[in-house]
Amino acid sequence: QKSEDMENIASIGVLFSGGIDSVVLAALAHIHVPSNEAIDLINVAFSSGSITGIKTAMETPDRIAAILSYRELMQKWPNRNWRFVSVDVEYDEVLENEQRICSLIHPLSTQMDFNIGAAMWFASGAYGSIDSSAIPEPTNKFTSENNPLVRFSRKVNLSDPPEKSVCSRHGCEKYCLPGCVFSACRLCCTCYQKPISSYLAGPSRVCFAHLDTKKKKVPKSKQKTRLVQHTRSTLSQKNSAKSFTKNYKSPAKVMLLGIGADELMAGYGRHRKVYEKGGYVALKNELKMEAARIWTRNLGRDDRCISDQGREARFPFLDEDVVRYLTTLPITDICDMKQPPGEGDKMILRIVAKMLGVEVCSNLVKRAIQFGSRVAKASDVYHFGSSRNANGKSIHPGSK
């Protein structure tokens, strides 16, 4: 086939939440997939305005996180044809396919299994939009303090450079600004320029990096840095002129999923509770138990939901060599529960992400697909009145 045609073909799709699992898989896929092929990044989000007030997909955590990670992948590897597939699902569509999803997740029947199965089924259908113009640009500053939907660890700030360097002036421990001719912080840069300014009998203005930041500085009262506000307003403006229509169905027959990463590398919130009660010994036993049951607890359900859409599910984190390697490592090499969420959990995978050069996702706090896509919120409220009433053991009404 002609190379022009190959650029539009995607043989590989990644179930893309924007979290560390899916971003690492996307980066590894880029390394192994021929450079002239596209890679589909498939993100599913559920809206249910009449039930929960979630009117658009941009009000879901996974969509926001996925856009941030998608932008970073494009910047890191601009020659790759990254295709962001927005699968937007109204909850009415879930109700229309409820019995089919229940039959696929059988013999599992809980509300949680239904929510996960629904997210998997619609995501693997990969029928959505690839209109990149409808994807809003994120703001420069995006921290856990000013965003209620996407949670980063306490140390992350996307306005910081990916790799920080300490100021070159002796005794100064501040970070230098990228592009500074003296590799210094603002204060020390000024000190370096004083002798030059004195010699020139006027302002030297040698460092344009700090000069530009000074010019662009605006009062805090006028700053609008919240990504949620920006993306919602941008999306609403675009939707007023053009409706968000489904215009693309991914041709990828193979879909990569990050299942197994949390079970093997302590990614769930419950793992932290196990550690707090019994330390690393209890945590290691918990991970061993979860790895042993994952084929009955997760894989059968997810594989049936994905296969029903004509896709072949692949689970790279459950590769025999990967599992064997992780089981030989000390638990403290895999995770560090003394660190906050978004840093200590799945620590080894976060190190891999940084080695691959993807920094944004390396500090994201874990959200399960049913919560990040907001299908659980809509489904729980619809069937049980609230998420509180729908606990993990509640039987889904359609499974009875």
Backbone torsions as a table, in degrees:
resi	resn	phi	psi	omega
1	GLN	NA	156.7	178.3
2	LYS	-70.2	148.0	-178.8
3	SER	-63.0	-29.7	179.0
4	GLU	-63.3	-39.0	179.0
5	ASP	-71.5	-35.3	-177.6
6	MET	-64.9	-30.0	-179.0
7	GLU	-64.9	-23.4	-179.1
8	ASN	-94.3	-2.5	-178.4
9	ILE	-98.5	132.9	176.2
10	ALA	-120.3	111.0	178.3
11	SER	-88.4	-16.7	-178.1
12	ILE	-122.5	134.0	172.4
13	GLY	-121.7	148.6	178.7
14	VAL	-120.6	125.1	172.8
15	LEU	-69.1	105.2	-161.0
16	PHE	-112.2	101.2	176.5
17	SER	-92.3	-11.1	-175.4
18	GLY	88.9	-6.4	177.4
19	GLY	-78.1	175.8	-172.3
20	ILE	-63.6	-36.0	-178.6
21	ASP	-61.4	-52.3	-175.1
22	SER	-71.4	-33.4	-179.7
23	VAL	-69.7	-40.5	176.2
24	VAL	-62.3	-41.3	177.4
25	LEU	-63.2	-40.6	178.7
26	ALA	-64.1	-41.4	179.3
27	ALA	-65.5	-40.7	178.5
28	LEU	-69.5	-35.8	176.4
29	ALA	-62.9	-39.2	178.0
30	HIS	-59.6	-37.4	-178.9
31	ILE	-66.8	-35.4	-171.6
32	HIS	-102.1	-24.5	179.9
33	VAL	-80.3	136.3	178.1
34	PRO	-48.8	139.6	-172.6
35	SER	-64.1	-20.9	-178.5
36	ASN	-90.6	6.7	177.8
37	GLU	-104.8	148.0	175.5
38	ALA	-80.8	157.3	172.6
39	ILE	-123.3	122.3	-179.1
40	ASP	-86.6	124.6	175.4
41	LEU	-103.7	105.9	-169.1
42	ILE	-101.4	117.5	-178.4
43	ASN	-120.4	126.6	-179.1
44	VAL	-107.9	141.3	178.7
45	ALA	-147.4	143.9	-175.3
46	PHE	-115.6	135.9	175.6
47	SER	-118.1	147.5	-176.9
48	SER	-156.1	66.7	-173.8
49	GLY	-57.1	-40.0	-177.2
50	SER	-75.1	-17.5	-176.3
51	ILE	-101.6	-50.9	-174.1
52	THR	-119.3	-8.1	-178.1
53	GLY	89.2	-0.5	177.2
54	ILE	-81.6	101.8	-171.4
55	LYS	-90.8	-28.4	-178.1
56	THR	-133.7	160.3	179.2
57	ALA	-65.4	-24.2	-179.5
58	MET	-71.7	-2.4	176.4
59	GLU	-96.9	12.9	179.4
60	THR	-108.7	141.0	-178.2
61	PRO	-59.1	-41.7	-176.5
62	ASP	-64.4	-35.5	-179.5
63	ARG	-67.8	-41.4	179.5
64	ILE	-65.5	-46.3	179.1
65	ALA	-63.3	-38.7	-178.9
66	ALA	-65.4	-39.2	179.1
67	ILE	-64.5	-42.2	178.1
68	LEU	-60.4	-46.7	-179.1
69	SER	-69.7	-35.4	177.1
70	TYR	-62.2	-44.0	177.8
71	ARG	-60.8	-40.2	-178.7
72	GLU	-67.6	-39.5	177.9
73	LEU	-62.0	-40.8	178.9
74	MET	-65.2	-37.5	178.9
75	GLN	-71.9	-36.5	-178.6
76	LYS	-72.6	-43.1	-178.8
77	TRP	-129.5	76.0	-174.5
78	PRO	-67.9	-20.6	-178.6
79	ASN	-80.7	-12.9	177.5
80	ARG	-82.1	139.8	175.9
81	ASN	-84.2	89.0	176.2
82	TRP	-83.5	123.5	-177.2
83	ARG	-113.4	108.1	-179.2
84	PHE	-85.3	113.5	-177.5
85	VAL	-101.2	110.1	179.4
86	SER	-89.3	106.6	178.1
87	VAL	-97.0	98.8	-178.3
88	ASP	-98.5	124.3	-174.1
89	VAL	-122.8	123.4	170.5
90	GLU	-78.5	144.5	-176.2
91	TYR	-64.0	-21.6	174.9
92	ASP	-59.2	-34.8	178.2
93	GLU	-67.3	-33.6	176.7
94	VAL	-64.7	-43.3	-179.9
95	LEU	-65.0	-35.4	178.7
96	GLU	-65.5	-30.4	-177.5
97	ASN	-109.2	18.1	-174.1
98	GLU	-60.2	-47.8	-177.4
99	GLN	-65.6	-35.7	178.6
100	ARG	-66.1	-43.6	179.7
101	ILE	-65.7	-39.2	178.1
102	CYS	-62.4	-38.2	179.3
103	SER	-69.2	-29.6	-179.8
104	LEU	-76.1	-35.2	-178.7
105	ILE	-83.5	-13.2	178.5
106	HIS	-55.8	136.7	15.9
107	PRO	-87.1	0.4	175.4
108	LEU	-70.8	146.8	-172.4
109	SER	-145.7	6.7	-176.6
110	THR	-78.0	163.9	177.5
111	GLN	-61.2	-39.3	178.8
112	MET	-63.1	-42.9	179.2
113	ASP	-64.0	-37.9	178.0
114	PHE	-64.6	-44.6	-178.9
115	ASN	-61.4	-44.9	178.9
116	ILE	-66.2	-43.4	179.6
117	GLY	-61.3	-40.2	178.6
118	ALA	-63.3	-44.0	179.0
119	ALA	-62.6	-43.2	179.7
120	MET	-64.9	-42.4	-175.9
121	TRP	-65.9	-46.3	179.8
122	PHE	-71.0	-37.1	179.5
123	ALA	-64.8	-43.6	-178.6
124	SER	-72.0	-19.2	172.0
125	GLY	-64.8	-30.5	173.4
126	ALA	51.6	40.4	178.7
127	TYR	-109.2	109.2	-176.1
128	GLY	-163.7	-142.6	-176.8
129	SER	-121.4	143.4	174.0
130	ILE	-120.7	27.0	177.9
131	ASP	-75.4	95.6	-176.1
132	SER	-65.1	-21.1	179.5
133	SER	-68.5	-19.0	179.5
134	ALA	-86.6	-2.0	179.0
135	ILE	-93.7	112.3	-176.6
136	PRO	-71.7	152.9	176.5
137	GLU	-77.0	135.5	176.2
138	PRO	-73.1	156.0	177.0
139	THR	-75.9	168.7	-176.2
140	ASN	-70.3	-37.4	-177.9
141	LYS	-109.0	131.8	-175.1
142	PHE	-151.2	97.3	-175.5
143	THR	-123.6	165.8	-179.4
144	SER	-64.5	-23.5	-178.2
145	GLU	-72.5	-28.9	-174.1
146	ASN	-116.3	16.9	177.0
147	ASN	-134.5	116.3	-176.7
148	PRO	-80.7	-12.7	-174.1
149	LEU	-97.6	-45.1	-176.7
150	VAL	-105.9	126.0	-174.1
151	ARG	-106.4	123.1	172.4
152	PHE	-105.1	165.3	172.1
153	SER	-67.0	165.7	-171.6
154	ARG	-67.4	-15.5	-174.2
155	LYS	-96.0	-8.7	-172.6
156	VAL	-81.7	144.6	172.6
157	ASN	-156.8	113.9	-173.7
158	LEU	-70.8	-9.1	176.1
159	SER	-80.1	-14.6	176.9
160	ASP	-77.8	153.4	176.9
161	PRO	-68.3	150.3	179.8
162	PRO	-56.0	-40.5	178.9
163	GLU	-121.5	112.0	-175.1
164	LYS	-86.1	142.5	175.4
165	SER	-121.8	139.8	-179.4
166	VAL	-77.0	147.4	179.2
167	CYS	-52.7	140.8	-175.3
168	SER	-75.9	-15.1	-177.9
169	ARG	-74.3	133.0	-176.2
170	HIS	-60.1	127.6	178.0
171	GLY	92.6	-13.3	179.5
172	CYS	-90.1	130.9	-178.2
173	GLU	-109.0	9.4	178.0
174	LYS	-77.4	163.9	178.3
175	TYR	-86.5	142.7	177.5
176	CYS	-81.0	161.3	177.9
177	LEU	-91.9	128.2	177.4
178	PRO	-55.9	131.1	179.8
179	GLY	98.7	-11.3	178.2
180	CYS	-66.1	129.5	-176.7
181	VAL	-67.7	-18.9	179.5
182	PHE	-103.0	-1.0	-175.4
183	SER	53.0	49.3	-174.7
184	ALA	-130.0	167.0	173.4
185	CYS	-76.7	176.4	-176.4
186	ARG	-61.0	-47.1	-177.3
187	LEU	-62.5	-47.0	-178.1
188	CYS	-70.8	-31.2	176.5
189	CYS	-61.8	-41.2	177.2
190	THR	-62.7	-41.1	178.9
191	CYS	-63.7	-39.5	178.4
192	TYR	-64.6	-33.0	-175.4
193	GLN	-82.8	-16.4	-177.3
194	LYS	-58.3	-47.8	178.5
195	PRO	-61.9	-34.7	179.3
196	ILE	-69.1	-42.3	179.1
197	SER	-64.3	-37.9	178.5
198	SER	-64.6	-40.0	179.9
199	TYR	-67.6	-37.4	-177.9
200	LEU	-85.3	-7.0	-178.7
201	ALA	60.4	37.6	178.7
202	GLY	177.9	171.8	179.9
203	PRO	-59.3	127.4	-177.7
204	SER	-79.7	-42.5	-179.0
205	ARG	51.2	50.4	-178.8
206	VAL	-75.6	-38.6	-174.9
207	CYS	-93.1	105.9	-179.4
208	PHE	-77.0	-21.8	-179.7
209	ALA	-62.6	-50.3	179.3
210	HIS	-73.8	-28.5	177.9
211	LEU	-65.6	-40.4	-179.4
212	ASP	-67.4	-41.1	-179.1
213	THR	-67.1	-32.3	179.4
214	LYS	-69.4	-37.7	-179.8
215	LYS	-69.8	-33.9	-176.3
216	LYS	-83.7	-4.8	-176.0
217	LYS	-68.0	131.9	-179.9
218	VAL	-125.6	156.1	178.9
219	PRO	-59.3	145.5	-178.8
220	LYS	-61.5	-30.7	-178.5
221	SER	-65.4	-22.1	-177.7
222	LYS	-101.7	-4.6	-178.7
223	GLN	-73.8	137.6	176.1
224	LYS	-126.1	90.9	-172.0
225	THR	-107.2	0.5	-177.0
226	ARG	-77.0	122.9	179.7
227	LEU	-64.4	-37.2	-177.3
228	VAL	-61.8	-45.2	179.6
229	GLN	-63.2	-42.1	-177.6
230	HIS	-65.8	-47.6	-175.6
231	THR	-68.7	-37.8	179.5
232	ARG	-65.4	-44.5	-178.6
233	SER	-67.1	-39.5	179.5
234	THR	-64.7	-44.8	-178.3
235	LEU	-66.0	-39.5	-179.4
236	SER	-65.8	-35.4	177.9
237	GLN	-65.9	-41.8	-179.3
238	LYS	-69.8	-37.9	-178.2
239	ASN	-69.1	-26.7	178.9
240	SER	-67.6	-28.0	179.8
241	ALA	-96.9	-27.7	-175.0
242	LYS	-149.6	125.4	179.9
243	SER	-71.4	152.4	-178.2
244	PHE	-85.6	98.5	-174.1
245	THR	-106.0	152.7	176.1
246	LYS	-82.6	123.0	-175.3
247	ASN	-134.6	12.0	-174.8
248	TYR	-152.4	136.4	172.4
249	LYS	-125.0	120.2	-174.7
250	SER	-61.4	133.4	176.7
251	PRO	-83.8	-2.6	-175.7
252	ALA	-62.7	129.2	178.4
253	LYS	-93.8	-18.1	-179.8
254	VAL	-113.3	129.1	178.7
255	MET	-120.0	128.9	178.7
256	LEU	-92.8	132.4	179.7
257	LEU	-125.9	148.8	-178.4
258	GLY	-89.9	16.9	-178.9
259	ILE	-61.0	136.8	179.1
260	GLY	106.2	-24.8	-178.9
261	ALA	-63.3	-42.8	-178.6
262	ASP	-70.1	-39.4	-179.0
263	GLU	-69.3	-32.3	-177.4
264	LEU	-90.1	-25.5	-173.6
265	MET	-123.2	22.7	173.8
266	ALA	58.4	60.7	-177.2
267	GLY	-97.6	-13.5	-177.0
268	TYR	-88.1	155.8	178.5
269	GLY	-64.0	-30.5	180.0
270	ARG	-65.9	-25.2	178.3
271	HIS	-65.8	-35.5	178.5
272	ARG	-67.1	-36.5	177.9
273	LYS	-67.8	-37.8	177.1
274	VAL	-62.9	-41.9	178.8
275	TYR	-63.0	-42.6	-178.8
276	GLU	-63.4	-29.8	-179.5
277	LYS	-86.2	-39.6	-172.7
278	GLY	-130.5	5.7	178.0
279	GLY	75.2	-165.3	-175.5
280	TYR	-70.0	-27.8	178.7
281	VAL	-63.8	-47.3	178.5
282	ALA	-65.6	-38.3	179.9
283	LEU	-65.5	-41.5	179.2
284	LYS	-62.6	-41.4	177.6
285	ASN	-65.6	-36.9	178.9
286	GLU	-64.9	-44.1	179.2
287	LEU	-64.9	-38.3	178.2
288	LYS	-63.5	-42.5	178.8
289	MET	-64.8	-43.1	-178.1
290	GLU	-68.2	-37.1	177.7
291	ALA	-65.6	-33.9	-178.5
292	ALA	-72.6	-28.9	-175.7
293	ARG	-101.1	-1.7	-171.6
294	ILE	-63.4	-29.7	-177.7
295	TRP	-69.8	-30.2	176.1
296	THR	-90.8	-29.9	-175.1
297	ARG	-81.0	-35.9	-172.3
298	ASN	-125.5	-48.8	-164.7
299	LEU	-65.1	-41.5	-179.9
300	GLY	-61.8	-48.0	179.1
301	ARG	-58.9	-50.6	-175.6
302	ASP	-68.7	-38.9	-179.3
303	ASP	-65.5	-38.7	178.8
304	ARG	-67.2	-40.6	179.6
305	CYS	-65.0	-38.6	-178.2
306	ILE	-76.8	-41.7	-180.0
307	SER	-63.8	-31.1	179.3
308	ASP	-62.4	-22.5	178.8
309	GLN	-94.1	5.9	177.9
310	GLY	81.4	23.6	178.9
311	ARG	-112.6	155.8	174.7
312	GLU	-104.8	116.7	-178.5
313	ALA	-82.3	134.3	175.6
314	ARG	-124.4	138.5	-176.6
315	PHE	-121.7	82.0	-175.1
316	PRO	-57.6	-34.1	-178.6
317	PHE	-71.0	-13.5	177.6
318	LEU	-102.0	12.0	173.7
319	ASP	-58.1	141.5	-174.8
320	GLU	-56.8	-40.4	-179.4
321	ASP	-67.5	-37.9	179.3
322	VAL	-66.4	-46.2	179.9
323	VAL	-62.9	-44.2	-179.3
324	ARG	-61.9	-41.1	-179.5
325	TYR	-65.4	-45.9	-177.7
326	LEU	-65.1	-35.1	-179.0
327	THR	-72.5	-16.6	177.9
328	THR	-89.0	-12.4	-177.7
329	LEU	-83.4	148.8	170.2
330	PRO	-62.7	145.0	-177.2
331	ILE	-58.9	-30.2	-179.2
332	THR	-73.7	-14.6	174.1
333	ASP	-84.9	-16.4	-178.5
334	ILE	-93.2	-40.3	-178.8
335	CYS	-147.4	160.6	177.1
336	ASP	-136.1	94.3	-173.9
337	MET	-73.6	-2.4	174.2
338	LYS	-79.9	-16.5	176.8
339	GLN	-87.7	157.4	-177.9
340	PRO	-70.9	163.7	175.1
341	PRO	-55.7	138.8	-176.2
342	GLY	94.3	-3.5	177.6
343	GLU	-133.1	-54.0	-174.9
344	GLY	-79.0	-35.5	178.0
345	ASP	-73.3	140.1	-177.2
346	LYS	50.6	39.8	-176.0
347	MET	-56.6	-41.8	-177.4
348	ILE	-64.6	-35.4	179.1
349	LEU	-73.5	-32.3	177.0
350	ARG	-67.1	-34.4	175.7
351	ILE	-65.9	-42.0	177.8
352	VAL	-60.9	-42.3	179.6
353	ALA	-59.6	-43.3	179.5
354	LYS	-67.8	-35.3	176.5
355	MET	-64.6	-34.7	178.4
356	LEU	-77.6	-14.5	177.4
357	GLY	95.2	13.0	177.0
358	VAL	-105.1	108.5	-170.5
359	GLU	-97.3	-33.4	-173.0
360	VAL	-59.8	-46.6	-175.0
361	CYS	-75.7	-16.0	-171.2
362	SER	-68.9	-11.2	178.9
363	ASN	-120.9	12.9	178.5
364	LEU	-75.3	138.4	176.3
365	VAL	-81.9	139.9	-175.3
366	LYS	-60.6	134.8	167.7
367	ARG	-132.8	126.9	177.2
368	ALA	-65.5	154.0	-173.0
369	ILE	-59.6	-35.9	-178.2
370	GLN	-69.3	-25.4	178.8
371	PHE	-90.9	-41.7	-179.3
372	GLY	-66.4	-33.9	180.0
373	SER	-85.7	-12.0	178.5
374	ARG	73.8	14.9	175.6
375	VAL	-70.5	-34.9	-178.9
376	ALA	-64.4	-40.7	-178.5
377	LYS	-62.6	-45.4	-179.2
378	ALA	-68.3	-44.7	-177.0
379	SER	-67.2	-42.7	-179.1
380	ASP	-65.0	-43.3	-180.0
381	VAL	-66.8	-40.6	-177.7
382	TYR	-64.5	-44.0	-173.6
383	HIS	-92.6	-29.5	-173.6
384	PHE	-122.9	-3.2	179.1
385	GLY	91.9	-27.6	178.4
386	SER	-166.9	162.9	177.4
387	SER	-68.4	-29.5	180.0
388	ARG	-63.7	-38.1	-179.1
389	ASN	-73.2	-24.4	-178.4
390	ALA	-96.2	84.5	178.4
391	ASN	-80.9	177.9	-174.5
392	GLY	-61.5	-21.7	-176.9
393	LYS	-102.6	2.0	179.5
394	SER	-64.5	136.3	179.1
395	ILE	-85.0	131.1	178.8
396	HIS	-67.2	131.8	-176.3
397	PRO	-55.2	-34.5	-179.4
398	GLY	-73.3	-11.8	-178.5
399	SER	-93.2	-7.1	-177.0
400	LYS	-76.7	NA	NA
